[in-house]
Amino acid sequence: MSIFLAGHKGLVGSAILRKLRKKNYKKIITISRKNLDLLDQKAVHSFLKKKKPKVVIIAAAKVGGVYHNNTHGADFIYENLQIQNNLIHGSFKNKVKKVIFLGSSCIYPKKSKQPIKEKYLLTGKLEETNEPYAVAKIAGVKMCEAYNKQYKTKYLSLMPTNTYGPNDNYHTNNSHFFPALIKKAHECKIKKQKIFKVWGSGKPLRELIFVDDIADACIFFMNKNIKDTIINIGTGKDMRIKDYVNFLIKKLKLKVNIKYDNKKPDGVFRKVLDVNLARKYGWKSKISLEKGFDITYKDFEKKYKKNQ
Ligand SMILES: NC(=O)c1ccc[n+]([C@@H]2O[C@H](COP(=O)([O-])OP(=O)(O)OC[C@H]3O[C@@H](n4cnc5c(N)ncnc54)[C@H](OP(=O)(O)O)[C@@H]3O)[C@@H](O)[C@H]2O)c1
């Protein structure tokens, strides 16, 4: 079974690649952005025609944190729509058997009941700070559903919660909350800073899944024949941002005062996925925050040293 993994150098894509290799999949097709720009429809369609994969996993996307989403909405909506349109329609034209489309929990309404079930999609207004990104991802979910309905394809959308792991992005203005906290905690440690500044009030609740668990879910559902077209991937548990800060302070043995910047937007107050559907099919997350963090921090420290 040949698998085209789009976005194999990213956080989620690289975890999927590691997992596919570990599980001994031999025909894995990857290509760098330099050699295939996924925004280019003609190039993507002719690549799929030439390679003829049986499965396409879409882990390529334009992804960013609250600040970048808020200031670069045009890029987020255009690039994500274009990448997924090219890959989903290209897969259809080239008779790909299965498409796994990765989205994110931000596609659900801002004021969703908690935990968030798949059926809450499009039942309310989105969080404004990442609306362009979420609208593009919702279009991807609906595109997969429409192709399944009209053409009897087997395209599946997986909606993972916030993730972290090796190969994450630690850019100051463009990372997600946990990698941003890891970098700040590390800098407090090595620069012997006394103040740990945290974006927002620290009160919002967030769920976090180690990226290898997402990779595991992709491969699990790639091999399953199922009726549902959208499945949440998470741990089903959440903690306050403050709790993650305290976790890092303990892990890195920091002696600091925490300063919450209430002027910065908090984003959605609570976001925890209902993971019962995934469980019904026999999948659940396995890696604890302790274990996931230790693996992630080792990778972070190595790259941080290299960049100094
Ligand atoms: N990070 C999270 O917390 C999280 C949580 C839930 C779901 N997800 C979902 O998982 C998916 C991947 O996210 P991620 O965090 O792994 O993102 P990422 O680390 O930024 O990786 C994205 C990948 O897409 C590639 N890419 C982007 N635009 C491209 C283009 N025009 N042509 C070719 N390649 C292109 C990038 O290539 P380069 O390496 O060349 O830049 C990179 O390999 C997204 O759909 C996201 O919604 C992420």
The ligand as an ORCA input file, in Angstrom:
! r2SCAN-3c Opt
* xyz 0 1
  N       0.267     21.837     16.035
  C      -0.881     21.563     16.652
  O      -1.053     21.855     17.852
  C      -1.985     20.848     15.918
  C      -3.058     20.427     16.684
  C      -4.083     19.792     16.057
  C      -4.055     19.589     14.698
  N      -3.018     20.002     13.963
  C      -3.118     19.815     12.513
  O      -2.082     19.023     11.985
  C      -1.728     19.496     10.692
  C      -0.233     19.779     10.660
  O       0.099     20.705     11.670
  P       1.593     20.881     12.202
  O       1.492     21.468     13.551
  O       2.372     19.644     11.977
  O       2.130     22.026     11.214
  P       3.634     22.348     10.795
  O       4.590     21.829     11.793
  O       3.676     23.800     10.480
  O       3.839     21.504      9.461
  C       3.166     21.824      8.301
  C       3.819     21.145      7.143
  O       3.139     21.555      5.947
  C       4.088     21.884      4.979
  N       3.573     22.892      4.061
  C       2.889     24.023      4.353
  N       2.617     24.704      3.237
  C       3.144     23.997      2.203
  C       3.202     24.189      0.799
  N       2.641     25.252      0.219
  N       3.814     23.249      0.050
  C       4.391     22.167      0.615
  N       4.378     21.925      1.935
  C       3.756     22.841      2.712
  C       5.266     22.440      5.751
  O       6.404     22.382      4.951
  P       7.793     23.094      5.383
  O       8.422     22.114      6.314
  O       8.526     23.258      4.116
  O       7.419     24.395      6.028
  C       5.296     21.487      6.951
  O       6.006     20.314      6.629
  C      -2.585     20.743     10.438
  O      -3.674     20.412      9.647
  C      -3.057     21.144     11.793
  O      -4.339     21.741     11.770
  C      -1.954     20.622     14.544
*
